[in-house]
């Protein structure tokens, strides 16, 4: 008995979609000429297209039409994912952020989880900075089902082709509208925090037992996940993720998935006290303004705190997690490898008493410590030096005065130059690190 007309039509559309994807993959540059992330993705997409084609060819007119329809809809969803990944490979402007921010962020993640791998791409749709947890999971499932016809096969019995997506593999996206704003990319450390939480079997702080109802517990779980990612961001980069979050969302109220900004800012400030950056008695060089800047942000965000009258679940979650801040901070900073104030202080120049990377930016040179007697700067130092220039009024005025004034957009020139300097510093630092790894 032939398939119903609507299922047969869906089968035809699915076949055309896969054929178009196959043709697109063939027209891209040979894998040997691609960068390592692009080559990995291109081979991955080709393998996935073959696997989906095998699923499509396995359709039998005698099969249950409902089962066939569900399978075809799943193939189309996976095809949409492959289309997005092929766009990453084929779009030359996408590689820039991957080459700049990708390797150093991946290196920091590996200091916590040894096998971490990640890809970062621009999302051209209206979007925010995101951790796309569904990408590797869906790709692995597609490949496994296509090659073994059984998603329950133990990993040690998988065929080699099914292992092309590593188990610790994170996909991060950032809005294309911010591609010229390297400072805001500090927010990616928060997204890396989500990946770390999934890639390692952490014994996170337990959920409270006194909360009533599944809804309240679900909200606490979601908020705790976001707060732990915030803490990991500070762990990896210091003040930069908090400063970028302040820039991106000043007065955001609580939702089912995210706590209010006041709670997030408070926890991140606790983390900065933990690693020494919020020392009011002896503030870090070139970051003396940081403590006052954080206090002002907390004051502005105070109105975002949920009340019992507005939403009792939000109010319960806020109260519980506010009390558990210390446990979450201790949990994250109990791991080795945190970026601490001692690293920042070690990079202060004895000659002029300024942080050496800030001095280099003020001289319009990439803050990459090219002097032979200086060690390679941490990614956190590069980004925090950029924030030190951008957020201190006197320092920003000194930097901006070197560029011709534009009455309509007075800060465009200085911001563009600052972005270029930071991006170049990150690229040079990554190249040096890669060279050292090859040499050793």
N, C-alpha and C positions, 0 to 999 in steps of 0.2 A: 504493500500500500504506500503510495507516494506521500511525502511530507505535506502538511497543510501549506497553502499558498503563502501565508505570512511568514512561516518558518523557512520555506524555500527561498523567499525573497531575502530574508535575513542572512541565509547561508551564502547567497550570491554577493550581497554587500560585504560580508566578511571576507570572502575570497578576493574581491576587488581591493579591499583595504590592505590585505596582506601582500598582494601583488604590488601595490603602490609602495608599500614599505620596503619590499625586497628590491625594487628598482631604485629607490632612494639610497638604500645602503650601498648598492653597486656603484652609484655615481659619485660617492664620496671618495676623498683621497685614499690611496692605498694605505693599509694599516701601518706600514713601515714608516710612512711620512707623517703620521699623527703624533701629537704629544702623548706621553704615557697615559694620562687619564682618558684622552679621547680615543686612543687605540684600544684601551680596555673596554670602553663603552661600545665602540663600534663592533668589536668581536662579540661582546655580550649581546648586542641587539641582533646580530646575524644569527647567533645560536638560538635566541628566543624566537625569531621569525620562523626558523626551521621547525622548532618545537610546536609553535602554534599551527603551522601548516600541517604537521602530522596529526594534530588533533582534528583539524578541519577535514582532512582526508578520511578520517576514521568514521565519519558519519554514515550510518546505514539507514536507508528508508524504513527499515523495520523497527528502528529504535523508537522509543517513546517520544513523541513530539515535544512534550514539556521538558524532558531532559535535554533534548537537542537544543531547544531554545535557550535554556539556561547556560549550556556550554558555549553556544555562539555569543551570547551576551558577555560571558567572561572573557572570551577571546577578543572581542571588540574593546573591552576595558583595558586589557593588556596591550592591545595594539595602540591605544591612545597613549599609554605610558611609553612604549617604544618610540612612538612619533616624537614625544617630548625629548627623549634621550638622543635621538638622531638629530634633533634641532640643536642640541648642545654641541654635538660633534661638528655639525656643518656651519654653525654661526661663529665666524672668527672673533667677534667682539666678546663672546662668552668666555673664551679661554683666559682673558686677562685677569679676571678676578680669581679664577682657579689657580693660575700660576703665581699670583701675588699672595693672596691670603691662605690658599689651600695648604701648601706644604708646611708653613710654620704652625698653623693651627693643628694640622695632623700630627706634627712632631710633638706639640704640647699634649695632645690627647694620648699619644703613645707613652708619654711619661707616666700616665695613669693606667692605661690599658695598652699593653705591648703590641697587640695586633690591630690597632685601630686603622681603618682606612676610610677616607671620605672624599666626596666630590662636592664642589660648590658651583652653582650656576645662577645666572640672572633669570628671574621670572619676569617676562614682559607683560604679563597680565597684572591688573591692580592687585597688589599683594603686600605682605609684610615679610620680615625675616622669619624663616620657618625651618623646622626640622621635619623632613618628609619621611617619617618612619615607615610609610607603607611601600615605598619604592623597592628596597632590597627584599622585603618580605614577599611581595607579589612576584618579583622577578624569580626568586628562588623557587617559589611554588610552581610557577609556570614551567620553568625548566625541568624541575623534578617530575612534575606530572606528565610532561611531554616525553621524557626519557625513560621513566620507570612505570608510568601509569598508576603510581601509588604514592601519595604524599606522606604516607606513614612509614616509609622505608627508613630504617636507622641510617644516620649520616655516614657511618663507616662503610655502608654498602652502596653509597651513591656512586654512579658512574662519574668519571672525571669531568665531563661536560657540565654536569649539574652543580659542580663546585666552583664554577666560574665567578659566582657572586660570593665573596667571603662572608662568613657569619657575622663578623664585626665590620659592617659597611654602612656608612651614614651618608645620606644625601641632604645637603643644606641648600636652601634657596634664599636669594635676597632680591629686593625689588629693583628692577632695571632703572627705575626713576632715580635711584640713589647711587648709580654706578660711578659717579664722579665725587662721591663723598666717603673717602676712606675712613675718616674718623667714625662715622656711623657704623661701619662694618665691625667695630668692636662688639656690637650686639651679637655677632656670630658666636662669640664665646659662650653666650647663654644657650644657643642652639647646640653647640658642642657639648654643653652640660647635659642636655637631654640625651644625646647619643651616648655619653659616658654612663649615664644611669641605666641605659638599656644594654650596653655592651659588657657590663660587669655586674656580677651578682652581689650588689651591695646590700648590706643589712640596714636598710633605711629605717629611720625612726618609725615605730609602730603607730597605727591609727588608734585614736582614742576609743575607749569602750563605752564612754558615757553618752556618746551622741545617739540620738534616737532617729531611726529610719535610714533606709538605704540612700536617700537623696542627700542627707547631710554628710554621710560618710563619703559619698562619691565626690562631693564638692571639696571636702578636706583632702581627699586623695589627689584631685586635680591641682589644687592650690599648692599642696606640699611638693608635687612634682615641679611646678613652676619655681617655687622658692628654692628648691635644691639646685635647679638649673641656674638660677641667679647666683647662688653661692659658688657653684663651679665656675661661673664666668669670672667672678672676683678672684678665685683661686688661680685661674689661668693667666689673667691679664691685669689684675689690680683695679684701680679706679675706672679705667676706660669703659667697661660695660655699663657701669652705673651712670656715667656721664652721657653715654649715648642713649640709654633708656630715658633719662631726663629730657633729652632733646626730642625723642620720638613720641613720648606720651607723658604729658605734663599733669593731666587731671583725670586720668582714666579711673572709672569706678569699677567695682567688683563685677564679675560675671561667673557663670557656672564653671568656666575653665581657668580663669585667671583671678588672683586676688587683686585688691585695690592697690594703687601705686604707693600709698602710704605704707602699707605692710611690706611691699617689695623694697622700697627705699630704705626702710628701717632695718630690714635684714641685711641688705647689702652694706649699709653703714656699719652694722655690727661686724661684718666680714672685714671691712677696711680697718676697723680698730684691731681686729685679730692679727692682721698682717702689718700693722704699724703705720698705715697711711693717714689715719685720722687721729693724730696726736696733737691736740690743741696746744700743749705746753711747748712742744718742739716739732713744728710742722716740717714736712719734707721741703727741701730746696726747690723753688719754682712751683711748688704746689701749696704754698701758704694759704691760698684762697679756698682750698678744697673744703675745709671744715665748714666755713661760713656758707659756701655754695650749697653744700648738702643740707645744712640747717634750713636755708631758705626754701629748698625744694620740698623738704618735709613739711614746712609750714603751709606751702601752697597746696600740697596733696592731702592735708588733714581733712579737708571736706569730703574726700572720697571714701572715708571709712564707713562701712555699713552699720546701720542701726537696727535694733530689734524690731522697730515698727515697720521699717522698709522691707526687711527680709530676715526672718529669724534664722534660717539656715546659714546665710552669709555671716550674720552676727556671731553665731556659734563657732563657725569655722575660723573667723577672724580672731576671736578671743582665744581659741585653743592654740592656733599656730603662732600668734603673737607671744604666747607664754612659752612655746617650744622653740623660739628662735635660737637660744643658746645651744640646745641639743643639735639642731640642724647645722649650725656653724661648726661646732666641735666635730660633728660627723664628717663634714667635707674636709676641714683643715686637719683632721687626724691622718690624712694621707700625705705622703712625701711629695715634694716637687712644687709647692705653691710659690707663686711670684710674690715676693715680700719686699718690704721697704728697704731692707738691707741691699738688695740688688740695685734699686734706684740710687741709694746713697753712695754706693761704690762707683757710680758713674758721674759723680759731681767733680768738676775740675778744681784742682787746688789753686790754679792761677787766678781765676776770676770768681770762684765760688758759685758758679752756675752749673746746672746740669749740662753736660757736654752736648747732648743731643739737642737741647733747647738752643744752645749757642749756635750750633750748626744751622738750625732752621732759620734763626735770625740773620745769619749770613747767607741765606738762600742756598745752602748746600744740603744734599741729602743727609739726614741724620743717621749715618751708617757706620760711624767710627772706623774710618779707613786708616787711621794712623796705626803704624805697626805695633806700637807699644800698648794698644788698647784691645780689650777683648770684644768679641762680637756681641752687640746689644741684644737683649731679649725683645721679642715682639711686643711685650707689654711696655717696655721702656720707649720704644718707637712711638706707639700710639699715645701713651701718656704724655710724652714730650709734645706731640701735636696738640693734645688737649690743653697742655700748659700754656702753649702759645695762643691758642684760640680763645681760652676762657679768661685769661688775666688781662684786664683792660689795658694796662700800661704796656705789657708785652705785645698784645695784638696791635696796638697803635704803632709801636715801633716797627713791627713787621709790615703793617699795611702801608706805612709812609713810603716804602720803597717802590710802590707801584703807582702808575698814573691814575688820577682820580676819575671815576665815572659817576656823574651826578645821578643817573637813574639807578645804577646797580653798584654802589660804592664798594661793596665787599666781594664782588664777583672775581676780580683779578687776584686779590690776596688768597681767597679760598681755593681757587683753581691751582695757584702755585703751591699752596700748602699741601693740597691733595697730591700733586705730582711729586713733591719732595718725599712725602711719606710712602707713596707707592714705590718709588724708586729705591728707597731705603729697604723696604721689605723684600723687594726683588733681589737686591744685591746681597742681603743677608742670607736669603734662601740659597742663592748660587754658591756662596761661600760654604754654607753648611753641606750642601750636596757635594762640593768638591772635597771637603774634608772627609766625608763618608766614603767617597770613591778612593781617595788617597790612602785611607787607613785599611 
